[in-house]
Amino acid sequence: MYESFAIQIYLFWGAMMNRVLLVCIICSLIVMVACTLDETDVQLPENIPEFVREGDFAQIDWDKKAVTFNNNIVGNKDKSGVIGTDMPSINNDQKWMWHLWGVEEPYSIELSVIGFHKGTETVHEILTDGWLTGLSGENNGADAHSPSTVNIPKSGDWAILLYTNGELFDILIYEITE
């Protein structure tokens, strides 16, 4: 009698463990598929800085458009912004002044600027002097700033990914029409 009861418990326990294992496997597959669907299939240019990852582009929130603040800076308030984005810049060299908040020791920081065009899903080097520029000290209320020359190759929605010393700092969303 005790032997058959022990066998029944053993069989019941085994069946329960199989069900738990099956549920875990199904949940893992669902998570893997969901993560794969969120990733953007972005082709990175060969000369892009090595710290830029395809997964960074999956973080773009196209609904988080840049706003105007401090009278003439367009960006994400108290994080980053640009003076000059409202000027015609399609296939023309244009002066933009980058502003960053929340950075310490700006003179020791390299700012990397990566452009991503939504319509073509292509990555562009928009700074005319390369992917990187140095930062200077306080300006217009920001902790750091950097003047630069940009060239935007086409109109449309743009995500500008900003990196400080190789770390993703902020993403600016602009609609460039001119």
N, C-alpha and C positions, 0 to 999 in steps of 0.2 A: 504494500500500500504506500509506504513512504517512498519507494523507488519510483512508482508511477507519478506521484505528486511532484517529486524532484524533477522528473523528466518533463512534466507539464510546465513547471516554472522555467526550466532551462529553455524549452521551446518558445514559451511566451516571451522571455527576456531576449532571446535571439531575434525573434520577429520584430520586437520593439526597436532593437538596436539597428536592424536593417532599415526600418522606416525612418528613424532619425538620420541615419547616414544618407538615405535617398533625399530627404528634405534638405540636408546641408549641401549636397551636390547640386540640386536644382537651384537653390538660392545663390550659390557661387556662380553658376552659369548665367543667371539673370543679371547679377552684378557685372560680370565680365562683358556681357553683350551691351548693357547700358553704358559702361565706360567706353567701349569701342564706338558707340554711336555718337558720343559727345566729342570725340577727337576730330580735329580738322585735319584733312590730308593736305598739308602745306608742303610745297617744295621749297626748301631753303637754298638760297644762292650759295655757291661754293665758297665765296669770300666772306660770308657773314661771320660775326664773332662766334666762337665755339660754345659760348654759354647760352646762346639762343636755342630754345627747344621747340619742337612742333607743338608740344602740349601747352606752351605759353599762349598760342593763338586760340586754343579752346576756351581760354578765360575771357575772351572779348565779349563784352555785353553791348551789342549794337544799340540797345535802347538807352544806354547811359551817355547821351550826347553831351559834349562840352558846353558849358554855359559861360556867359560873360560875368566877370566880377572885378572888383577894384577898378571900375570904369572902362578898362581896355584890355584886360587879360581874359583869354578864352581857354577854359580847361575845367579841371576838377578842383573846386574851391578848397583851399588850404592843403592841397597836395601838389598839383602841378598845373601849369598853364603857359600860354604863349601869347605874345604880342606880335601881330603881323598875319595871323591866319585869315583875317578878313580882306587881305589885299590880293589882287590877281596873282596867281602863282603857277598856273598850268603851263608847263614847259617854259617858264621864265624863272631865272634866279631871283629869289625874293629873300629879304632879310626877315628872320624870325628871332625873337628873344625868348628863350626858354626860362621859366621860373619854377623853382622847386621849394617846397616847404617841408620841414621835418628832416633836413639833412644837417649833419655836423661836419665841421672841417671841410667846406666845399672845395678848397684848393687842392685837396688830396683825392678828389673824386672824378672819375671819368664818366661822362654821360654818353650812353649809347642810344641812338635813335633809329628805330626800325619801323618802316612804313608798311602797312598791309592794306591793299585795295580790296574792298568787299566784293565788288562785281566780278573781278577776274580771279579772286583768291590768290593773288600774287604778292610776294614780298619785294619791297623796293628799298634801295639805299637813297633816302631823300636828302640827306645832308650832302652838299656838293664837295665837301672835303673828306668824305669817308663816313664810316659808321659811328665814329667816336668824336667827342669834343670835350674839352675841359670845362670845369665850372669855376665861376668866380664868386665873390661874396654877395652880401645882401643887396637887394635892389627891389624897388616897388613893393616892399613889405615881405618879399620872399627871403628865405634863408640863403638861397643860391640862385645864380642866373648864368646864362651863357648866350652870347649873341652867335648867330650862325646864318649861313646862307642855305636855303633849301630850294629844291626843284621838284615839284609834284608832276609826275608824267601824264596824269589823266584826271579828269573830273570824276566825282563820285564820293561814296562813303569811304573814309579812311580810318583805320585804327593805327595810332602811333604808340608803339610800345617803347617805354622809357626804362632803361636799365642804369643803375648806379653801381659802378664797380662790379659788373657782371650779375647783379641781382635785379629781377623784375621789380621796378619801383611803382609804375603807374601805367595806365592805358588811357589815352585820350582819343575820343571819337569825334571826328570832324566830317562835315559835308563840304567838300571843296567843289565849287561850281564854276569858278572863273579860271 
